[in-house]
Amino acid sequence: MSCGCADNYIGPPLTSTCGGGAFLVFMGLLDTFIRKKCDISEICERVTPRLSPDAEYDFVVIGGGSGGAAAAGKLAQVKGWKVLLIEAGGDEPPGSQIPAMVVNYFGNPHMDWNYHTEPEPVACQGYPERRCTWPRGKVLGGCSVINGMMYTRGTPKDYERWVKAGNPGWGYEDVLPVFKRFEDNKDIGSFVDAKYHGVNGPFTTSRFRHQPQMAYDILRAAEEIGEKVTEDLNGAHYTGFSIAQSNTRNGVRLSSARAYVRPQRINPNFHVMINSTASRIILANSDGHKRAVGVEFIYKDRVYSVRARKEVILSAGALNSPQVLLLSGIGPKNELDKVGIKQLHDLPGVGRNLQNHVAFYMGYKLDKIEAITDLDWATALDYILYHNGPMSSTGLSQVTARINSPYADPSGTDPDLQIFFAGFTANCAATGSIGDPENPEHPKAKKEFTFSPVTLHPKSKGYVGLHSSNPLNPPKMVANYLTEPDDVKVLVAGIRVIQQLANSSVMKDEYGMTIVHEEYGDCAKQFGYDTDAFWSCAVKYYTGPENHQACSCKMGPSSDPMAVVNDKLQIHGLSNVRIMDASAMPALVSGNTQATIVMMAERGVDFIKEQWLTNSSIGVVSRFGASSSEKVAVTQRSPGIQASAVSQHSYTQNRGPSFPAGFHLSEGFHRQHPHLPNPYLGYNGKYTGMSVYYNMQNEYDYGGNRDRYQTKQRNVNSEAQYESEPYSSRQISESWQP
């Protein structure tokens, strides 16, 4: 079984995600099958990374996560624009494409930054040093490679808050057309309404192909206790219990890299540097006007600089985007002085206003259900052959609820509480035999299940700072979880809803659901079990840090001293640097953040097109990013870009590895070789003429005078140098001057 291209090793295998030992043989075989299953692993459709950058690009995108991958892929679609995407991690391993492996890569150093908060003053008391863990994606695709794939957008009230914070054009009616534009929703007409959803976009969205029976029983239990059930949390009825939609395509995880980056894999004007850590944005000051002129990054112990002709897009996430700004001398002076970085641009809001949803984990046992593994050879073959079955979903994690606690807005239109569920996930197995126990050492154990209440509008806020000037050190992350008592009250209210669910006749009669008794340190001793005071203590002891960090470089008007970007996502005072990730949110949305991040990136590229593509060449672009700009962009040259010969070397570096040497784009070739990846296939799998997609002679231009600038390289002596010397003291061996 071969995919017709070099089967290069990509990322950690599944064997390393299940603890090895007894799992080695079965998970090793499964990993091999997945790598060889071309439509799952997409081995032949991966971007071939660059080994070194060119000296100059029109746009440099820092971070290949949910926002950065979308922004870079959209920018690369414009004829004549040369784009570099810099990502600190590697490519997605084939195993991560399986929805059921949703938690397998948490903590894996090849894919996860594995961050920890600073010791918390109130929360995280039951963890070592009072630090909560913050898994963050360090991989092309970012957190969209390791998240639960749940597709929620927030509520209309969320975007109303953004407008009230001084950001016109970001209301619900403004952003809904953008959400619809990038969707390819497969559930329209069944679970969702076309009024709220779109088709033919790059972001395929649907319910998972499999739900365990308990998913539907949870909805029955919710109705029993008087809660609403809704088919679509992104539609007219956005509160209630629901089986959520997900970002998957044909039963396979759809990361932002798969949706936006891989379609550009043969574009010679699109370069990707992986395993490359951005160290700073290079600024210049001419006649009192500050602007970014380039980006510096570290790759294989060498420091490179590339020049940005037009703009730098910062999409490193809510933790690393403020870190990069601070390393660049952009931010509050007191924070920069601590680590010896000279302030170049005063922005006191950089790193401030950090927000994150906060949760609490409640364990239950299902006394009527044996703990038998959900992964065996039958389910594995169902997935490998048909992309169906338990491996095509996240089990009970696809179920969620967005409801109002007693402390929510009385209107009922601004829910403040979300509930997540976990269990019945087909992610690890020892032998693959049907009926094997989950834990061979405890064959009679009962199935376990987890509820998680989540505070959606936390009043507690933290910040991001620096420990040192070394860009390879993690940033300083202070969550300040639960420092506001109201956040604790919402969590306790969520616990009471969960207890009602667990005590419903559905859960009791069919599953024998009983709570796992926990003392939570000395909480029970202090306050007595199951009192409000007990649970208020418990949530501080066993705090559940959600991975929805946001708002650390918030969007707002210049009159707001804490605002970092304006309503066009441009950094105040640096018009050619934009932020397109969760850090630019002025306030957290009521749910999972990925869809909103992609929307912000799509809008950010709209703003860039409005600025850099003249009306005479593209026509008028609507405030919703009308397709007129994209239609004309593929036939009209961008101003300021002159055509030159296409570099054969660059093309070789970036074409898909499945194409034979000497291959030239032609429709006939792909019709004769249907097993090879075809760039002319649209998102719906229908054949599209090459005039719509890539034409090597007419679509791409390298700007002239590229050799005016030379790549800057610094020789990094060793890791010890990074640990012992201030970053600013290292010697430059070759450089260009901005």
Number of C-alpha atoms within 10 A of each C-alpha: 7 10 19 16 16 11 14 10 11 15 17 19 20 28 22 16 20 19 12 14 10 14 19 18 16 20 24 16 13 21 19 15 19 23 24 19 18 21 17 23 23 18 26 21 25 23 26 21 19 17 12 13 18 18 19 25 25 20 25 26 30 35 34 35 32 34 35 34 31 31 32 32 25 19 25 26 24 25 25 26 22 26 24 26 26 30 29 25 26 21 23 26 23 25 27 25 24 26 30 27 25 24 16 19 25 19 18 16 13 20 27 21 19 17 18 18 20 17 19 20 16 17 26 26 22 17 15 9 12 20 21 26 18 21 22 26 29 28 28 32 30 31 25 25 31 27 22 21 28 27 23 23 23 24 22 20 16 21 24 16 18 23 18 12 17 19 19 16 16 21 18 18 13 14 20 19 19 22 22 20 22 22 20 22 25 19 17 17 9 8 16 20 17 13 12 15 23 23 20 16 18 21 28 24 27 24 21 29 16 17 21 16 11 18 20 15 15 23 23 19 21 24 16 15 14 9 18 17 20 21 20 22 26 21 19 15 14 24 26 23 27 23 25 23 25 23 29 26 20 17 24 24 29 25 30 30 28 26 24 24 26 20 25 27 25 25 24 24 28 27 31 26 24 22 20 24 23 29 25 22 26 19 19 15 12 8 6 7 10 16 20 21 22 24 22 20 23 22 17 10 14 15 20 24 26 25 26 25 16 18 23 28 27 28 31 31 32 26 26 23 27 29 29 22 20 32 27 23 24 25 25 19 18 10 20 22 12 13 18 14 20 15 19 17 19 14 24 18 21 29 32 24 23 28 27 27 27 28 28 27 20 21 16 19 20 20 17 14 15 17 22 21 22 26 26 24 15 14 19 23 16 16 20 21 9 12 23 20 24 26 29 30 32 29 27 23 24 24 23 26 27 27 24 22 21 13 14 16 12 11 8 12 16 22 27 25 27 27 25 20 20 19 18 25 23 24 24 23 25 22 16 21 14 14 13 18 21 21 14 13 8 10 13 13 18 18 21 20 19 18 24 23 28 29 31 27 24 23 17 20 19 18 20 26 25 22 16 20 24 20 21 15 13 18 24 19 21 21 27 23 28 26 19 14 12 16 24 23 19 25 28 26 19 27 23 15 19 18 14 17 24 22 18 19 17 20 20 17 11 14 18 17 24 18 16 13 10 12 13 19 14 13 21 18 11 11 15 14 16 13 12 16 15 20 25 21 24 27 27 25 21 20 24 23 23 19 17 21 23 26 30 32 33 30 29 27 18 16 8 12 11 20 27 32 30 22 21 23 28 24 23 20 17 16 18 21 24 27 33 35 33 32 34 31 30 28 24 28 25 23 29 23 23 25 24 25 26 26 25 27 27 25 23 26 23 23 20 18 21 19 10 12 20 15 13 7 15 21 15 15 19 12 15 18 21 15 12 13 22 18 14 15 21 22 16 16 22 20 11 10 16 13 15 13 11 15 11 9 9 17 18 16 20 22 20 24 23 18 18 10 8 7 9 10 17 13 15 8 13 16 12 9 10 9 12 18 20 19 21 21 16 17 17 12 9 9 14 14 13 14 12 13 17 21 15 15 10 15 22 26 22 21 19 13 10 13 10 9 16 16 19 19 19 18 14 17 11 10 10 9 13 17 14 9 12 15 20 12 7 14 10 12 9 12 14 14 7 12
